[in-house]
Amino acid sequence: MAWSAEKLSKLRETFSDADGGMLHTSEFRRIADKIFQDGGRRPAPYVGVPTLLDAPHRSVGSDQLDISDLDVALFGAPMDLGVTNRTGARFGPRALRAIERIGPYNDALHCAPVFEMAVADIGDVPFRSRFSLQQSHEDIEAFVSKIIDENVMPLAVGGDHSVSHPILKAVGAAEPVGMVHFDAHCDTGGAYEGEKFHHGGPFRNAVLDGVLDPERCIQIGIRGAAKYIWEFSEMSGMTVIDAADISEAALPEITQTALDVIGDGPTYLTFDVDCLDPAFAPGTGTPEVGGLTTREVLRIIRGLKGANVVGGDVVEVAPSYDATTNTAQCGAQILFEILSLMQFSPFRSEKPGRKA
């Protein structure tokens, strides 16, 4: 039936006096009812105190966090004492907080995680010293242990990738977890110049500490001239997907491989922004040409819906090397995608008194 005055009349009847929050599709109305206020009002993305993903800010104490009502605690770990190349990832949390208008709706997973879960930005890890790598890792582990004690999922923004090791020590304290790891580098190297807790070795350390199950780990996007120093990954039983083997056609198989590797056990998702090609994310300490596109990364992460994600992080955003803020934009979007996965995690569904 061709366009007609009758069709126009019906559209006018339905939409002429409707505000932006008056939606008629049931799925979209479900989201709009949580976000829009009377008169089509919703929070402006550029006002107020910036937080991670515009989540509510929760001020917490140093001894008792008092966050048991949360599903997910967002926090920063602004520490880059473990880098082997360019510093600057300590500014990552601040850079991601400054990115406006991420979400609130995930169009692929059909959810609005900040509005459909109990989520808060609880600030940054309270570091005792800006100079000690060992103390910083101790502080991160202690902070995340308090989150775990509250039965809340931790979702961190680094900082360099060494922060994942102390987080995993807390997350995997009761039982070793599996891991989906996006990166240009395996980060399973040994000690460099007398230091083994640098950002190139957190997952070797986590496996040897008994908090990470290597046979339930998959590393995606690996490439670069340093590949020869990561034999620990394959010798320990990790699954390694080279960036060169990733194509649009291969994405469904890679996603299924990830799901098969992690199974239904508790899983940590860590995303180093240098997994992306420098064309998309130049603001990082160890960029590697030949990386993934943002579209490829989103396809894989979104395909993990239903995985038992119990924690995660986004690391290595170093904004001073990016004049466009693209890297922080990508990092914030990936943070949102991980948060969205957490909405469907069996860990959350099993939490007593969870927010519907």
C-alpha positions in Angstrom: 0.0 0.0 0.0 1.5 3.3 -1.1 2.1 6.3 1.2 -1.2 8.0 1.9 -2.8 10.8 3.9 -4.4 8.1 6.1 -0.9 6.8 7.0 0.3 10.3 7.7 -2.7 10.9 9.9 -2.1 7.8 12.0 1.6 8.8 12.4 0.5 12.2 13.6 -2.0 10.7 16.0 0.7 8.5 17.5 3.8 10.8 17.5 2.9 14.5 17.2 2.4 15.0 20.9 4.8 12.3 22.1 8.0 13.2 23.9 11.3 11.3 23.5 10.5 8.9 26.3 7.2 7.8 24.9 8.1 4.7 22.9 5.7 2.1 21.6 7.9 -1.0 21.0 7.9 -3.0 24.2 11.6 -3.6 24.4 12.5 0.1 23.9 9.8 1.2 26.2 11.3 -1.0 28.9 14.6 0.9 28.6 13.0 4.3 28.2 11.0 3.9 31.3 14.2 3.5 33.3 16.0 6.4 31.8 13.6 9.2 30.8 11.7 11.4 33.3 8.5 13.2 32.8 8.5 15.5 29.8 11.1 13.5 27.9 13.9 14.6 30.2 17.0 12.5 30.6 20.4 13.3 32.2 22.7 15.4 30.0 26.0 13.5 29.3 28.1 16.6 29.8 27.0 17.8 33.2 27.9 16.9 36.8 30.9 15.1 38.2 32.3 12.7 35.6 32.2 9.0 36.6 33.0 5.7 34.8 30.1 5.1 32.3 28.1 7.9 34.1 27.4 5.4 36.9 26.4 6.9 40.3 29.3 7.7 42.5 29.7 5.9 45.7 32.0 7.2 48.4 33.6 4.3 50.2 35.8 4.0 53.3 39.2 2.5 53.5 38.3 -0.3 55.9 34.7 -1.3 55.1 33.4 -0.5 51.6 29.7 -1.0 52.4 28.8 -2.0 48.8 26.9 -5.2 49.4 23.9 -3.8 47.6 25.8 -3.5 44.3 26.1 -5.9 41.5 29.2 -4.3 40.0 31.8 -2.0 41.5 33.6 0.2 38.9 36.9 1.6 40.1 40.2 3.0 38.9 43.7 1.6 39.4 45.8 4.6 38.3 49.2 3.0 38.5 51.8 2.4 35.7 55.0 1.5 37.6 55.2 -1.8 35.8 55.6 -0.6 32.2 58.4 -1.6 30.0 58.0 1.2 27.5 56.0 4.4 27.6 54.4 5.5 30.8 51.1 7.4 31.1 48.5 4.7 31.8 48.1 6.1 35.3 45.9 8.7 33.6 43.6 6.0 32.1 40.8 6.1 34.7 40.6 9.9 34.5 40.5 9.7 30.7 37.7 7.2 30.7 35.7 9.2 33.2 35.9 12.2 30.9 34.3 10.3 28.0 30.6 11.2 27.8 27.7 9.4 26.2 28.7 5.7 26.4 25.5 3.8 26.5 23.1 3.8 28.2 21.6 1.2 25.8 23.5 -1.7 24.4 21.9 -2.2 21.0 23.5 -5.7 20.5 22.8 -7.2 23.9 19.5 -5.3 24.4 20.2 -4.0 27.9 21.0 -0.8 29.8 23.4 -2.1 32.4 23.8 1.0 34.5 20.0 1.3 34.8 19.2 -2.4 35.1 21.8 -3.4 37.6 23.1 -1.9 40.8 26.3 -0.3 39.6 28.5 2.5 41.1 31.9 4.1 40.5 33.5 3.7 43.9 36.6 5.8 43.0 40.2 4.7 42.8 42.3 2.3 44.7 43.8 4.2 47.7 47.5 3.8 47.1 49.9 4.3 49.9 52.7 5.3 47.6 53.1 6.5 44.0 56.6 5.1 44.0 56.4 1.4 45.0 55.2 -1.2 42.6 55.0 -3.9 45.3 53.0 -1.7 47.7 50.7 -0.7 44.8 50.0 -4.3 44.0 49.3 -5.1 47.6 46.9 -2.1 47.8 45.0 -3.3 44.7 44.7 -6.9 46.0 43.4 -5.6 49.4 40.9 -3.3 47.8 39.5 -5.9 45.4 39.4 -8.5 48.2 37.0 -6.2 50.0 34.8 -6.0 46.9 34.8 -9.8 46.6 33.9 -10.1 50.3 30.8 -8.1 49.6 29.9 -10.6 46.8 30.2 -7.8 44.2 31.8 -8.1 40.7 34.9 -5.8 40.3 35.4 -4.0 37.0 38.6 -2.0 36.9 40.2 0.6 34.7 44.0 0.7 34.8 46.8 1.6 34.9 49.2 -0.8 33.2 48.4 -4.5 32.8 50.4 -5.5 35.9 47.3 -4.5 37.9 45.5 -7.6 36.6 47.7 -9.8 38.7 46.6 -8.5 42.1 43.0 -8.3 41.0 43.2 -12.0 40.0 44.7 -12.9 43.3 41.6 -11.5 44.9 39.1 -12.8 42.4 40.6 -16.3 42.2 41.4 -16.7 45.9 38.6 -19.2 46.5 39.1 -21.1 43.2 41.2 -20.5 40.1 39.3 -18.6 37.4 39.3 -18.8 33.6 40.1 -15.8 31.4 39.3 -14.2 28.1 42.3 -12.0 27.4 42.4 -9.4 24.6 45.9 -8.1 23.9 48.7 -7.7 21.4 50.9 -9.5 23.9 50.5 -12.7 25.9 51.9 -11.0 29.1 53.3 -14.3 30.3 57.0 -13.3 30.3 59.5 -13.9 33.0 61.5 -11.5 35.2 63.1 -8.5 33.4 66.1 -6.9 35.1 65.2 -8.5 38.4 61.5 -7.6 38.4 58.8 -10.2 37.6 55.7 -8.2 38.5 55.9 -5.9 35.4 53.1 -5.6 32.9 54.6 -8.2 30.6 54.1 -11.1 33.0 50.9 -10.8 35.1 49.3 -14.0 33.8 52.4 -16.2 34.3 52.4 -14.9 37.9 48.7 -15.6 38.3 48.9 -19.1 37.0 51.9 -19.9 39.3 50.0 -18.4 42.2 47.2 -20.8 41.6 44.5 -18.2 41.0 44.3 -18.6 37.2 43.5 -21.9 35.4 45.6 -21.7 32.2 43.6 -24.5 30.5 40.5 -22.2 30.8 42.3 -19.2 29.3 42.2 -17.8 25.8 44.4 -14.9 24.5 43.1 -13.1 21.5 45.0 -10.7 19.1 48.5 -11.7 19.9 51.2 -10.4 17.5 54.5 -8.5 17.4 58.3 -9.0 17.6 58.2 -10.1 21.2 56.2 -13.2 20.6 59.3 -15.4 21.2 59.2 -14.7 24.9 55.7 -16.0 25.6 56.2 -19.8 25.4 54.6 -20.1 28.9 51.2 -19.5 27.4 51.1 -22.5 25.2 53.2 -24.7 27.5 50.8 -24.1 30.4 47.8 -24.9 28.2 46.5 -21.5 27.2 44.7 -21.1 23.9 46.4 -18.4 21.8 44.7 -16.7 18.8 47.1 -14.7 16.7 45.9 -11.4 15.2 46.9 -12.7 11.8 44.3 -15.4 12.0 41.5 -13.1 12.8 39.1 -12.2 10.0 35.5 -11.3 9.6 34.8 -14.9 8.5 36.6 -16.4 11.4 34.9 -14.4 14.2 32.1 -16.9 14.9 34.6 -19.7 15.2 36.9 -17.6 17.5 33.9 -16.7 19.7 32.8 -20.3 20.0 36.4 -21.3 20.8 36.4 -18.8 23.6 33.1 -20.1 25.0 34.4 -23.7 24.8 37.7 -22.8 26.5 36.1 -21.0 29.5 33.2 -23.3 29.8 30.6 -22.4 32.5 33.1 -21.7 35.3 34.0 -18.3 36.8 35.8 -16.2 34.2 37.7 -13.0 34.2 37.7 -10.7 31.1 40.8 -8.5 30.6 41.1 -6.0 27.8 44.4 -4.4 26.9 43.7 -1.5 24.6 46.7 -2.3 22.5 44.8 -5.3 21.2 43.3 -2.8 18.9 45.3 -1.6 15.9 47.0 1.8 16.6 44.8 3.2 13.9 42.0 2.9 16.4 43.9 3.2 19.7 47.2 5.1 19.4 47.2 6.2 23.0 48.9 3.2 24.7 52.4 2.3 25.9 53.3 -0.5 23.6 51.4 -0.2 20.3 51.6 -3.0 17.7 50.6 -2.6 14.1 48.3 -5.3 12.7 45.7 -5.3 15.4 42.0 -5.9 15.6 39.4 -3.4 14.5 36.8 -2.1 17.0 34.1 -3.9 15.0 35.9 -7.2 15.4 36.4 -6.8 19.1 32.8 -5.9 19.6 31.6 -9.0 17.7 33.7 -11.3 19.8 32.8 -9.7 23.2 29.1 -9.5 22.5 29.2 -13.2 21.5 30.2 -14.1 25.0 26.8 -13.2 26.4 25.9 -15.8 29.1 29.5 -16.5 30.1 30.0 -16.6 33.8 31.9 -13.4 34.0 32.9 -12.5 37.6 35.3 -9.6 37.1 37.2 -7.7 34.5 39.4 -4.8 33.5 40.3 -2.3 30.7 44.0 -1.3 30.9 46.9 0.5 29.2 45.0 3.6 28.0 47.7 6.3 28.0 45.9 9.4 26.8 48.9 11.6 26.4 49.8 9.8 23.2 46.4 10.4 21.6 45.5 13.8 20.5 42.0 12.7 19.4 40.8 10.9 22.6 39.9 7.9 20.3 41.8 5.5 22.6 39.8 6.6 25.7 36.6 6.4 23.7 37.4 2.8 22.7 38.4 1.9 26.2 35.2 3.3 27.6 33.1 1.5 25.1 34.8 -1.8 25.9 34.2 -1.2 29.6 30.6 -0.8 28.8 30.5 -4.0 26.8 32.1 -5.9 29.7 29.6 -4.4 32.1 26.8 -5.4 29.8 28.1 -9.0 29.8 28.0 -8.9 33.6 24.2 -8.3 33.5 23.8 -11.8 32.0 26.4 -13.5 34.1 25.2 -16.6 36.1 27.2 -15.2 39.0 24.9 -12.1 39.1 21.7 -14.1 38.7 22.6 -16.3 41.6 23.3 -13.4 44.0 20.7 -13.1 46.7 18.5 -10.0 46.5 19.9 -8.9 43.2 18.3 -5.9 41.4 15.7 -7.1 38.8 
